[in-house]
């Protein structure tokens, strides 16, 4: 991760309210805790669009 990526992430987080941030973290946690590798890959691809 370079400085531009980190800056983009910080800017995105600043724009979210606590409720949105918690919901996003909960979704990310559910995806990452999945045993289904395809589900994780599909969720990451969906997020990138």
CHARMM-style PDB file with segment names, atoms N, HN, CA, C and O in Angstrom:
ATOM      1  N   UNK     1       0.861  -1.172   0.000  1.00  0.00      PROA
ATOM      2  CA  UNK     1       0.000   0.000   0.000  1.00  0.00      PROA
ATOM      3  C   UNK     1       0.903   1.230   0.000  1.00  0.00      PROA
ATOM      4  O   UNK     1       1.772   1.382   0.859  1.00  0.00      PROA
ATOM      5  N   UNK     2       0.682   2.092  -0.969  1.00  0.00      PROA
ATOM      6  HN  UNK     2      -0.024   1.969  -1.667  1.00  0.00      PROA
ATOM      7  CA  UNK     2       1.509   3.298  -1.020  1.00  0.00      PROA
ATOM      8  C   UNK     2       0.773   4.472  -0.357  1.00  0.00      PROA
ATOM      9  O   UNK     2      -0.364   4.326   0.093  1.00  0.00      PROA
ATOM     10  N   UNK     3       1.421   5.608  -0.305  1.00  0.00      PROA
ATOM     11  HN  UNK     3       2.344   5.726  -0.671  1.00  0.00      PROA
ATOM     12  CA  UNK     3       0.848   6.777   0.375  1.00  0.00      PROA
ATOM     13  C   UNK     3      -0.441   7.250  -0.278  1.00  0.00      PROA
ATOM     14  O   UNK     3      -1.351   7.700   0.418  1.00  0.00      PROA
ATOM     15  N   UNK     4      -0.540   7.157  -1.607  1.00  0.00      PROA
ATOM     16  HN  UNK     4       0.199   6.791  -2.172  1.00  0.00      PROA
ATOM     17  CA  UNK     4      -1.770   7.572  -2.293  1.00  0.00      PROA
ATOM     18  C   UNK     4      -2.944   6.681  -1.901  1.00  0.00      PROA
ATOM     19  O   UNK     4      -4.054   7.165  -1.677  1.00  0.00      PROA
ATOM     20  N   UNK     5      -2.690   5.368  -1.821  1.00  0.00      PROA
ATOM     21  HN  UNK     5      -1.789   4.975  -2.003  1.00  0.00      PROA
ATOM     22  CA  UNK     5      -3.745   4.441  -1.407  1.00  0.00      PROA
ATOM     23  C   UNK     5      -4.210   4.749   0.009  1.00  0.00      PROA
ATOM     24  O   UNK     5      -5.407   4.759   0.294  1.00  0.00      PROA
ATOM     25  N   UNK     6      -3.256   4.998   0.885  1.00  0.00      PROA
ATOM     26  HN  UNK     6      -2.283   4.989   0.654  1.00  0.00      PROA
ATOM     27  CA  UNK     6      -3.575   5.297   2.274  1.00  0.00      PROA
ATOM     28  C   UNK     6      -4.355   6.606   2.376  1.00  0.00      PROA
ATOM     29  O   UNK     6      -5.301   6.705   3.158  1.00  0.00      PROA
ATOM     30  N   UNK     7      -3.971   7.595   1.601  1.00  0.00      PROA
ATOM     31  HN  UNK     7      -3.203   7.514   0.966  1.00  0.00      PROA
ATOM     32  CA  UNK     7      -4.677   8.876   1.621  1.00  0.00      PROA
ATOM     33  C   UNK     7      -6.105   8.719   1.106  1.00  0.00      PROA
ATOM     34  O   UNK     7      -7.034   9.310   1.656  1.00  0.00      PROA
ATOM     35  N   UNK     8      -6.279   7.919   0.047  1.00  0.00      PROA
ATOM     36  HN  UNK     8      -5.524   7.440  -0.400  1.00  0.00      PROA
ATOM     37  CA  UNK     8      -7.625   7.666  -0.480  1.00  0.00      PROA
ATOM     38  C   UNK     8      -8.492   6.961   0.558  1.00  0.00      PROA
ATOM     39  O   UNK     8      -9.667   7.288   0.723  1.00  0.00      PROA
ATOM     40  N   UNK     9      -7.906   5.994   1.254  1.00  0.00      PROA
ATOM     41  HN  UNK     9      -6.951   5.728   1.120  1.00  0.00      PROA
ATOM     42  CA  UNK     9      -8.631   5.276   2.297  1.00  0.00      PROA
ATOM     43  C   UNK     9      -9.040   6.221   3.420  1.00  0.00      PROA
ATOM     44  O   UNK     9     -10.179   6.176   3.886  1.00  0.00      PROA
ATOM     45  N   UNK    10      -8.130   7.064   3.852  1.00  0.00      PROA
ATOM     46  HN  UNK    10      -7.205   7.100   3.474  1.00  0.00      PROA
ATOM     47  CA  UNK    10      -8.431   8.004   4.933  1.00  0.00      PROA
ATOM     48  C   UNK    10      -9.528   8.990   4.520  1.00  0.00      PROA
ATOM     49  O   UNK    10     -10.406   9.315   5.320  1.00  0.00      PROA
ATOM     50  N   UNK    11      -9.476   9.461   3.277  1.00  0.00      PROA
ATOM     51  HN  UNK    11      -8.763   9.197   2.627  1.00  0.00      PROA
ATOM     52  CA  UNK    11     -10.507  10.375   2.791  1.00  0.00      PROA
ATOM     53  C   UNK    11     -11.866   9.701   2.744  1.00  0.00      PROA
ATOM     54  O   UNK    11     -12.882  10.318   3.064  1.00  0.00      PROA
ATOM     55  N   UNK    12     -11.886   8.435   2.343  1.00  0.00      PROA
ATOM     56  HN  UNK    12     -11.061   7.934   2.083  1.00  0.00      PROA
ATOM     57  CA  UNK    12     -13.138   7.693   2.293  1.00  0.00      PROA
ATOM     58  C   UNK    12     -13.701   7.509   3.700  1.00  0.00      PROA
ATOM     59  O   UNK    12     -14.901   7.676   3.917  1.00  0.00      PROA
ATOM     60  N   UNK    13     -12.836   7.166   4.652  1.00  0.00      PROA
ATOM     61  HN  UNK    13     -11.861   7.031   4.475  1.00  0.00      PROA
ATOM     62  CA  UNK    13     -13.286   6.957   6.021  1.00  0.00      PROA
ATOM     63  C   UNK    13     -13.796   8.244   6.658  1.00  0.00      PROA
ATOM     64  O   UNK    13     -14.751   8.217   7.435  1.00  0.00      PROA
ATOM     65  N   UNK    14     -13.168   9.364   6.334  1.00  0.00      PROA
ATOM     66  HN  UNK    14     -12.392   9.385   5.703  1.00  0.00      PROA
ATOM     67  CA  UNK    14     -13.605  10.647   6.894  1.00  0.00      PROA
ATOM     68  C   UNK    14     -15.019  10.988   6.447  1.00  0.00      PROA
ATOM     69  O   UNK    14     -15.764  11.641   7.178  1.00  0.00      PROA
ATOM     70  N   UNK    15     -15.392  10.548   5.240  1.00  0.00      PROA
ATOM     71  HN  UNK    15     -14.787  10.018   4.646  1.00  0.00      PROA
ATOM     72  CA  UNK    15     -16.711  10.866   4.702  1.00  0.00      PROA
ATOM     73  C   UNK    15     -17.826   9.987   5.235  1.00  0.00      PROA
ATOM     74  O   UNK    15     -18.998  10.257   4.973  1.00  0.00      PROA
ATOM     75  N   UNK    16     -17.490   8.945   5.974  1.00  0.00      PROA
ATOM     76  HN  UNK    16     -16.537   8.726   6.186  1.00  0.00      PROA
ATOM     77  CA  UNK    16     -18.500   8.018   6.479  1.00  0.00      PROA
ATOM     78  C   UNK    16     -18.885   8.390   7.910  1.00  0.00      PROA
ATOM     79  O   UNK    16     -18.050   8.828   8.702  1.00  0.00      PROA
ATOM     80  N   UNK    17     -20.164   8.206   8.221  1.00  0.00      PROA
ATOM     81  HN  UNK    17     -20.842   7.850   7.578  1.00  0.00      PROA
ATOM     82  CA  UNK    17     -20.538   8.392   9.617  1.00  0.00      PROA
ATOM     83  C   UNK    17     -20.350   7.068  10.356  1.00  0.00      PROA
ATOM     84  O   UNK    17     -20.082   6.036   9.741  1.00  0.00      PROA
ATOM     85  N   UNK    18     -20.491   7.110  11.662  1.00  0.00      PROA
ATOM     86  HN  UNK    18     -20.708   7.949  12.161  1.00  0.00      PROA
ATOM     87  CA  UNK    18     -20.192   5.934  12.483  1.00  0.00      PROA
ATOM     88  C   UNK    18     -21.053   4.734  12.083  1.00  0.00      PROA
ATOM     89  O   UNK    18     -20.565   3.605  12.036  1.00  0.00      PROA
ATOM     90  N   UNK    19     -22.325   4.979  11.798  1.00  0.00      PROA
ATOM     91  HN  UNK    19     -22.722   5.897  11.836  1.00  0.00      PROA
ATOM     92  CA  UNK    19     -23.238   3.892  11.435  1.00  0.00      PROA
ATOM     93  C   UNK    19     -22.796   3.218  10.139  1.00  0.00      PROA
ATOM     94  O   UNK    19     -22.786   1.989  10.057  1.00  0.00      PROA
ATOM     95  N   UNK    20     -22.432   4.004   9.125  1.00  0.00      PROA
ATOM     96  HN  UNK    20     -22.440   5.001   9.192  1.00  0.00      PROA
ATOM     97  CA  UNK    20     -21.965   3.452   7.855  1.00  0.00      PROA
ATOM     98  C   UNK    20     -20.660   2.688   8.032  1.00  0.00      PROA
ATOM     99  O   UNK    20     -20.484   1.614   7.457  1.00  0.00      PROA
ATOM    100  N   UNK    21     -19.760   3.230   8.815  1.00  0.00      PROA
ATOM    101  HN  UNK    21     -19.903   4.103   9.282  1.00  0.00      PROA
ATOM    102  CA  UNK    21     -18.469   2.596   9.056  1.00  0.00      PROA
ATOM    103  C   UNK    21     -18.643   1.252   9.761  1.00  0.00      PROA
ATOM    104  O   UNK    21     -18.005   0.267   9.390  1.00  0.00      PROA
ATOM    105  N   UNK    22     -19.509   1.211  10.782  1.00  0.00      PROA
ATOM    106  HN  UNK    22     -20.028   2.011  11.084  1.00  0.00      PROA
ATOM    107  CA  UNK    22     -19.751  -0.041  11.498  1.00  0.00      PROA
ATOM    108  C   UNK    22     -20.389  -1.080  10.581  1.00  0.00      PROA
ATOM    109  O   UNK    22     -20.038  -2.258  10.649  1.00  0.00      PROA
ATOM    110  N   UNK    23     -21.314  -0.663   9.729  1.00  0.00      PROA
ATOM    111  HN  UNK    23     -21.598   0.294   9.673  1.00  0.00      PROA
ATOM    112  CA  UNK    23     -21.962  -1.592   8.803  1.00  0.00      PROA
ATOM    113  C   UNK    23     -20.944  -2.143   7.807  1.00  0.00      PROA
ATOM    114  O   UNK    23     -20.953  -3.336   7.504  1.00  0.00      PROA
ATOM    115  N   UNK    24     -20.075  -1.283   7.303  1.00  0.00      PROA
ATOM    116  HN  UNK    24     -20.068  -0.314   7.549  1.00  0.00      PROA
ATOM    117  CA  UNK    24     -19.043  -1.716   6.369  1.00  0.00      PROA
ATOM    118  C   UNK    24     -18.065  -2.693   7.003  1.00  0.00      PROA
ATOM    119  O   UNK    24     -17.675  -3.683   6.383  1.00  0.00      PROA
ATOM    120  N   UNK    25     -17.675  -2.412   8.230  1.00  0.00      PROA
ATOM    121  HN  UNK    25     -17.992  -1.608   8.734  1.00  0.00      PROA
ATOM    122  CA  UNK    25     -16.757  -3.307   8.942  1.00  0.00      PROA
ATOM    123  C   UNK    25     -17.412  -4.656   9.233  1.00  0.00      PROA
ATOM    124  O   UNK    25     -16.754  -5.695   9.183  1.00  0.00      PROA
ATOM    125  N   UNK    26     -18.699  -4.634   9.533  1.00  0.00      PROA
ATOM    126  HN  UNK    26     -19.233  -3.790   9.574  1.00  0.00      PROA
ATOM    127  CA  UNK    26     -19.410  -5.882   9.798  1.00  0.00      PROA
ATOM    128  C   UNK    26     -19.485  -6.742   8.529  1.00  0.00      PROA
ATOM    129  O   UNK    26     -19.305  -7.958   8.588  1.00  0.00      PROA
ATOM    130  N   UNK    27     -19.751  -6.102   7.385  1.00  0.00      PROA
ATOM    131  HN  UNK    27     -19.897  -5.114   7.337  1.00  0.00      PROA
ATOM    132  CA  UNK    27     -19.779  -6.832   6.107  1.00  0.00      PROA
ATOM    133  C   UNK    27     -18.404  -7.398   5.784  1.00  0.00      PROA
ATOM    134  O   UNK    27     -18.283  -8.554   5.379  1.00  0.00      PROA
ATOM    135  N   UNK    28     -17.375  -6.588   5.962  1.00  0.00      PROA
ATOM    136  HN  UNK    28     -17.474  -5.649   6.291  1.00  0.00      PROA
ATOM    137  CA  UNK    28     -16.011  -7.046   5.670  1.00  0.00      PROA
ATOM    138  C   UNK    28     -15.638  -8.220   6.568  1.00  0.00      PROA
ATOM    139  O   UNK    28     -15.017  -9.180   6.110  1.00  0.00      PROA
ATOM    140  N   UNK    29     -16.006  -8.150   7.820  1.00  0.00      PROA
ATOM    141  HN  UNK    29     -16.510  -7.370   8.191  1.00  0.00      PROA
ATOM    142  CA  UNK    29     -15.711  -9.233   8.749  1.00  0.00      PROA
ATOM    143  C   UNK    29     -16.418 -10.518   8.338  1.00  0.00      PROA
ATOM    144  O   UNK    29     -15.833 -11.599   8.392  1.00  0.00      PROA
ATOM    145  N   UNK    30     -17.675 -10.398   7.928  1.00  0.00      PROA
ATOM    146  HN  UNK    30     -18.150  -9.520   7.884  1.00  0.00      PROA
ATOM    147  CA  UNK    30     -18.431 -11.579   7.509  1.00  0.00      PROA
ATOM    148  C   UNK    30     -17.801 -12.218   6.277  1.00  0.00      PROA
ATOM    149  O   UNK    30     -17.702 -13.442   6.193  1.00  0.00      PROA
ATOM    150  N   UNK    31     -17.377 -11.397   5.326  1.00  0.00      PROA
ATOM    151  HN  UNK    31     -17.457 -10.402   5.395  1.00  0.00      PROA
ATOM    152  CA  UNK    31     -16.751 -11.919   4.116  1.00  0.00      PROA
ATOM    153  C   UNK    31     -15.436 -12.608   4.447  1.00  0.00      PROA
ATOM    154  O   UNK    31     -15.173 -13.713   3.972  1.00  0.00      PROA
ATOM    155  N   UNK    32     -14.613 -11.961   5.255  1.00  0.00      PROA
ATOM    156  HN  UNK    32     -14.826 -11.064   5.640  1.00  0.00      PROA
ATOM    157  CA  UNK    32     -13.296 -12.508   5.567  1.00  0.00      PROA
ATOM    158  C   UNK    32     -13.364 -13.750   6.453  1.00  0.00      PROA
ATOM    159  O   UNK    32     -12.448 -14.572   6.439  1.00  0.00      PROA
ATOM    160  N   UNK    33     -14.430 -13.891   7.214  1.00  0.00      PROA
ATOM    161  HN  UNK    33     -15.175 -13.224   7.226  1.00  0.00      PROA
ATOM    162  CA  UNK    33     -14.597 -15.077   8.055  1.00  0.00      PROA
ATOM    163  C   UNK    33     -15.218 -16.239   7.294  1.00  0.00      PROA
ATOM    164  O   UNK    33     -15.338 -17.342   7.829  1.00  0.00      PROA
ATOM    165  N   UNK    34     -15.611 -15.999   6.057  1.00  0.00      PROA
ATOM    166  HN  UNK    34     -15.514 -15.104   5.623  1.00  0.00      PROA
ATOM    167  CA  UNK    34     -16.212 -17.045   5.235  1.00  0.00      PROA
ATOM    168  C   UNK    34     -15.171 -18.104   4.889  1.00  0.00      PROA
ATOM    169  O   UNK    34     -14.009 -17.788   4.632  1.00  0.00      PROA
ATOM    170  N   UNK    35     -15.594 -19.342   4.886  1.00  0.00      PROA
ATOM    171  HN  UNK    35     -16.538 -19.598   5.094  1.00  0.00      PROA
ATOM    172  CA  UNK    35     -14.710 -20.444   4.496  1.00  0.00      PROA
ATOM    173  C   UNK    35     -14.690 -20.608   2.977  1.00  0.00      PROA
ATOM    174  O   UNK    35     -13.824 -21.292   2.432  1.00  0.00      PROA
ATOM    175  N   UNK    36     -15.651 -19.976   2.296  1.00  0.00      PROA
ATOM    176  HN  UNK    36     -16.355 -19.421   2.738  1.00  0.00      PROA
ATOM    177  CA  UNK    36     -15.793 -20.096   0.842  1.00  0.00      PROA
ATOM    178  C   UNK    36     -14.877 -19.089   0.145  1.00  0.00      PROA
ATOM    179  O   UNK    36     -15.158 -17.890   0.137  1.00  0.00      PROA
ATOM    180  N   UNK    37     -13.795 -19.573  -0.431  1.00  0.00      PROA
ATOM    181  HN  UNK    37     -13.567 -20.546  -0.424  1.00  0.00      PROA
ATOM    182  CA  UNK    37     -12.824 -18.689  -1.090  1.00  0.00      PROA
ATOM    183  C   UNK    37     -13.467 -17.897  -2.227  1.00  0.00      PROA
ATOM    184  O   UNK    37     -13.152 -16.722  -2.413  1.00  0.00      PROA
ATOM    185  N   UNK    38     -14.359 -18.521  -2.984  1.00  0.00      PROA
ATOM    186  HN  UNK    38     -14.614 -19.476  -2.833  1.00  0.00      PROA
ATOM    187  CA  UNK    38     -15.016 -17.840  -4.098  1.00  0.00      PROA
ATOM    188  C   UNK    38     -15.870 -16.670  -3.612  1.00  0.00      PROA
ATOM    189  O   UNK    38     -15.935 -15.633  -4.273  1.00  0.00      PROA
ATOM    190  N   UNK    39     -16.520 -16.829  -2.467  1.00  0.00      PROA
ATOM    191  HN  UNK    39     -16.468 -17.671  -1.930  1.00  0.00      PROA
ATOM    192  CA  UNK    39     -17.334 -15.748  -1.916  1.00  0.00      PROA
ATOM    193  C   UNK    39     -16.464 -14.541  -1.568  1.00  0.00      PROA
ATOM    194  O   UNK    39     -16.856 -13.398  -1.802  1.00  0.00      PROA
ATOM    195  N   UNK    40     -15.293 -14.800  -1.014  1.00  0.00      PROA
ATOM    196  HN  UNK    40     -14.975 -15.728  -0.824  1.00  0.00      PROA
ATOM    197  CA  UNK    40     -14.377 -13.711  -0.662  1.00  0.00      PROA
ATOM    198  C   UNK    40     -13.907 -13.001  -1.926  1.00  0.00      PROA
ATOM    199  O   UNK    40     -13.906 -11.771  -1.987  1.00  0.00      PROA
ATOM    200  N   UNK    41     -13.511 -13.767  -2.924  1.00  0.00      PROA
ATOM    201  HN  UNK    41     -13.512 -14.766  -2.875  1.00  0.00      PROA
ATOM    202  CA  UNK    41     -13.026 -13.179  -4.179  1.00  0.00      PROA
ATOM    203  C   UNK    41     -14.132 -12.372  -4.858  1.00  0.00      PROA
ATOM    204  O   UNK    41     -13.884 -11.266  -5.336  1.00  0.00      PROA
ATOM    205  N   UNK    42     -15.339 -12.912  -4.902  1.00  0.00      PROA
ATOM    206  HN  UNK    42     -15.541 -13.811  -4.513  1.00  0.00      PROA
ATOM    207  CA  UNK    42     -16.453 -12.205  -5.535  1.00  0.00      PROA
ATOM    208  C   UNK    42     -16.789 -10.917  -4.794  1.00  0.00      PROA
ATOM    209  O   UNK    42     -17.083  -9.899  -5.421  1.00  0.00      PROA
ATOM    210  N   UNK    43     -16.748 -10.953  -3.464  1.00  0.00      PROA
ATOM    211  HN  UNK    43     -16.509 -11.780  -2.955  1.00  0.00      PROA
ATOM    212  CA  UNK    43     -17.036  -9.744  -2.686  1.00  0.00      PROA
ATOM    213  C   UNK    43     -15.981  -8.683  -2.940  1.00  0.00      PROA
ATOM    214  O   UNK    43     -16.306  -7.501  -3.049  1.00  0.00      PROA
ATOM    215  N   UNK    44     -14.720  -9.089  -3.035  1.00  0.00      PROA
ATOM    216  HN  UNK    44     -14.456 -10.050  -2.946  1.00  0.00      PROA
ATOM    217  CA  UNK    44     -13.654  -8.115  -3.296  1.00  0.00      PROA
ATOM    218  C   UNK    44     -13.788  -7.513  -4.698  1.00  0.00      PROA
ATOM    219  O   UNK    44     -13.580  -6.314  -4.883  1.00  0.00      PROA
ATOM    220  N   UNK    45     -14.133  -8.344  -5.677  1.00  0.00      PROA
ATOM    221  HN  UNK    45     -14.302  -9.318  -5.527  1.00  0.00      PROA
ATOM    222  CA  UNK    45     -14.315  -7.839  -7.038  1.00  0.00      PROA
ATOM    223  C   UNK    45     -15.487  -6.870  -7.096  1.00  0.00      PROA
ATOM    224  O   UNK    45     -15.415  -5.851  -7.784  1.00  0.00      PROA
ATOM    225  N   UNK    46     -16.562  -7.176  -6.384  1.00  0.00      PROA
ATOM    226  HN  UNK    46     -16.621  -8.004  -5.826  1.00  0.00      PROA
ATOM    227  CA  UNK    46     -17.741  -6.308  -6.354  1.00  0.00      PROA
ATOM    228  C   UNK    46     -17.392  -4.958  -5.730  1.00  0.00      PROA
ATOM    229  O   UNK    46     -17.849  -3.909  -6.184  1.00  0.00      PROA
ATOM    230  N   UNK    47     -16.569  -5.010  -4.676  1.00  0.00      PROA
ATOM    231  HN  UNK    47     -16.198  -5.862  -4.307  1.00  0.00      PROA
ATOM    232  CA  UNK    47     -16.172  -3.785  -3.984  1.00  0.00      PROA
ATOM    233  C   UNK    47     -15.329  -2.874  -4.872  1.00  0.00      PROA
ATOM    234  O   UNK    47     -15.416  -1.651  -4.762  1.00  0.00      PROA
ATOM    235  N   UNK    48     -14.516  -3.456  -5.746  1.00  0.00      PROA
ATOM    236  HN  UNK    48     -14.445  -4.449  -5.835  1.00  0.00      PROA
ATOM    237  CA  UNK    48     -13.621  -2.673  -6.595  1.00  0.00      PROA
ATOM    238  C   UNK    48     -14.358  -1.911  -7.689  1.00  0.00      PROA
ATOM    239  O   UNK    48     -13.820  -0.944  -8.227  1.00  0.00      PROA
ATOM    240  N   UNK    49     -15.570  -2.322  -8.028  1.00  0.00      PROA
ATOM    241  HN  UNK    49     -16.007  -3.108  -7.591  1.00  0.00      PROA
ATOM    242  CA  UNK    49     -16.324  -1.667  -9.120  1.00  0.00      PROA
ATOM    243  C   UNK    49     -16.924  -0.381  -8.700  1.00  0.00      PROA
ATOM    244  OT1 UNK    49     -17.583   0.284  -9.500  1.00  0.00      PROA
TER     245      UNK     49
END
